[in-house]
């Protein structure tokens, strides 16, 4: 009589999904800080030879490109593709719409003043922007 070896399925190595998402949120925020610093540094550099609007647009486009690759590599650990690259600006559109509406609500509806309105609105936009970004970057990828 031979022995039958039974193999049990091995658990998948890696963090629990909740932990992975929280790690992605932290990484997303850190990439956002780097992206903001990159944008501002490039803006100041380009401002030396370009009109302010051209400096803004060029710095914005370059920092958004950097943000795409940093988020692909460090936040979502996914392969960058042309499709994802072309959809990635939707995260900025989402952020712009939410922060603009938020500033309006804080200033004109709540009458809370305009000094900190963008910060409050940005706080509200980050989770939604993260979800849009995550959807774009992980579409078609295995997420665990």
Backbone torsions as a table, in degrees:
resi	resn	phi	psi	omega
1	UNK	NA	122.8	179.2
2	UNK	-85.1	158.4	177.1
3	UNK	-90.2	139.6	177.6
4	UNK	-100.9	122.5	177.7
5	UNK	-94.0	125.5	-179.0
6	UNK	-105.4	127.5	179.4
7	UNK	-102.8	129.6	176.7
8	UNK	-90.9	146.2	176.4
9	UNK	-62.8	136.0	179.0
10	UNK	-83.9	141.9	176.4
11	UNK	-66.5	146.0	178.8
12	UNK	-71.9	128.4	178.8
13	UNK	-73.6	149.0	177.5
14	UNK	131.0	166.7	-177.3
15	UNK	-71.9	158.9	175.8
16	UNK	-62.2	150.6	-177.7
17	UNK	-54.1	-38.0	-179.2
18	UNK	-63.3	-41.1	-179.9
19	UNK	-67.6	-40.4	179.7
20	UNK	-61.9	-42.8	179.4
21	UNK	-65.8	-41.9	179.2
22	UNK	-64.2	-36.9	175.5
23	UNK	-64.7	-37.6	177.5
24	UNK	-66.0	-38.2	179.5
25	UNK	-64.5	-43.5	179.1
26	UNK	-63.4	-46.4	178.9
27	UNK	-62.8	-40.4	178.0
28	UNK	-59.5	-43.4	178.9
29	UNK	-65.9	-41.7	178.9
30	UNK	-65.3	-40.7	175.8
31	UNK	-62.7	-37.9	177.3
32	UNK	-61.5	-39.6	177.7
33	UNK	-65.2	-46.5	178.2
34	UNK	-61.7	-42.7	-179.8
35	UNK	-61.7	-43.0	179.4
36	UNK	-64.1	-44.4	177.8
37	UNK	-63.3	-40.8	178.0
38	UNK	-63.1	-47.5	178.9
39	UNK	-56.1	-50.7	-174.8
40	UNK	-65.6	-41.4	177.7
41	UNK	-62.6	-44.9	177.6
42	UNK	-64.9	-40.6	178.5
43	UNK	-57.6	-49.1	179.9
44	UNK	-62.9	-39.4	178.5
45	UNK	-64.0	-49.4	-178.0
46	UNK	-68.8	-25.9	-179.2
47	UNK	-63.6	-23.0	179.6
48	UNK	-67.3	-25.5	-177.4
49	UNK	-129.3	-3.4	-177.6
50	UNK	-126.8	157.2	170.7
51	UNK	-61.8	153.6	-173.2
52	UNK	-56.5	-38.1	-178.0
53	UNK	-68.8	-41.0	176.7
54	UNK	-65.2	-41.0	177.3
55	UNK	-61.1	-42.7	179.1
56	UNK	-62.1	-49.8	-176.5
57	UNK	-63.5	-45.5	-179.3
58	UNK	-65.7	-44.6	178.6
59	UNK	-63.7	-40.5	179.4
60	UNK	-63.0	-47.5	-178.8
61	UNK	-62.7	-43.3	-179.7
62	UNK	-68.8	-41.0	-179.7
63	UNK	-70.1	-33.9	177.1
64	UNK	-67.3	-37.5	176.4
65	UNK	-63.3	-45.6	176.6
66	UNK	-61.1	-41.0	178.8
67	UNK	-60.8	-40.5	178.4
68	UNK	-58.6	-50.7	-176.6
69	UNK	-69.0	-37.7	177.0
70	UNK	-65.0	-43.2	178.7
71	UNK	-66.7	-39.0	177.8
72	UNK	-61.5	-44.9	-174.9
73	UNK	-77.6	-51.5	-169.6
74	UNK	-97.3	-35.7	-176.6
75	UNK	-83.0	-50.8	-172.7
76	UNK	-107.6	-10.0	178.6
77	UNK	48.1	54.6	-178.2
78	UNK	-129.4	157.8	179.5
79	UNK	-76.1	127.0	176.7
80	UNK	-69.8	137.9	177.0
81	UNK	-129.3	163.7	177.3
82	UNK	-61.6	-39.3	-179.7
83	UNK	-60.2	-48.0	178.7
84	UNK	-63.2	-41.1	-179.6
85	UNK	-61.6	-42.0	-179.0
86	UNK	-72.9	-27.1	178.1
87	UNK	-86.0	-20.7	-174.5
88	UNK	-55.8	-36.5	178.0
89	UNK	-57.8	-18.9	176.2
90	UNK	-60.1	-28.0	177.5
91	UNK	-65.2	-37.3	179.0
92	UNK	-72.4	-36.6	176.3
93	UNK	-62.9	-44.9	178.5
94	UNK	-58.5	-48.1	179.7
95	UNK	-60.0	-44.5	-179.1
96	UNK	-61.9	-46.4	-178.5
97	UNK	-63.0	-45.4	-177.9
98	UNK	-68.4	-43.7	-179.5
99	UNK	-67.5	-37.6	178.5
100	UNK	-64.4	-46.7	177.2
101	UNK	-63.3	-40.1	179.3
102	UNK	-63.2	-42.8	177.8
103	UNK	-61.8	-43.4	178.5
104	UNK	-59.3	-47.6	-178.5
105	UNK	-62.4	-46.9	-178.1
106	UNK	-62.8	-43.9	-174.5
107	UNK	-82.4	-52.6	-171.6
108	UNK	-90.0	-26.8	-178.8
109	UNK	-96.1	-48.6	-178.2
110	UNK	-88.3	-12.2	-179.2
111	UNK	51.9	43.4	-177.4
112	UNK	-93.3	2.2	179.7
113	UNK	93.6	158.8	-174.4
114	UNK	-100.2	-6.4	-175.6
115	UNK	-64.8	-46.6	-177.3
116	UNK	-107.6	4.5	-178.8
117	UNK	-55.8	-44.1	179.6
118	UNK	-62.9	-34.9	179.0
119	UNK	-66.8	-43.6	177.7
120	UNK	-63.6	-43.4	-179.6
121	UNK	-65.8	-38.3	178.4
122	UNK	-64.6	-38.4	177.0
123	UNK	-59.6	-37.2	178.2
124	UNK	-74.1	-29.7	-176.1
125	UNK	-79.4	-28.9	-174.1
126	UNK	-57.0	-48.9	-179.3
127	UNK	-62.1	-39.7	-179.3
128	UNK	-69.3	-42.9	178.1
129	UNK	-61.5	-40.2	177.1
130	UNK	-59.8	-46.2	-178.7
131	UNK	-63.9	-40.6	177.9
132	UNK	-65.3	-45.2	179.2
133	UNK	-60.7	-44.9	-178.8
134	UNK	-63.0	-41.6	178.8
135	UNK	-61.9	-45.3	-179.4
136	UNK	-65.9	-47.3	-172.7
137	UNK	-73.7	-28.8	-176.3
138	UNK	-103.2	-1.6	178.7
139	UNK	-59.3	123.7	179.8
140	UNK	84.8	-4.3	178.0
141	UNK	-99.9	155.6	173.3
142	UNK	-78.2	127.7	-177.7
143	UNK	-106.4	7.1	176.3
144	UNK	121.1	NA	NA
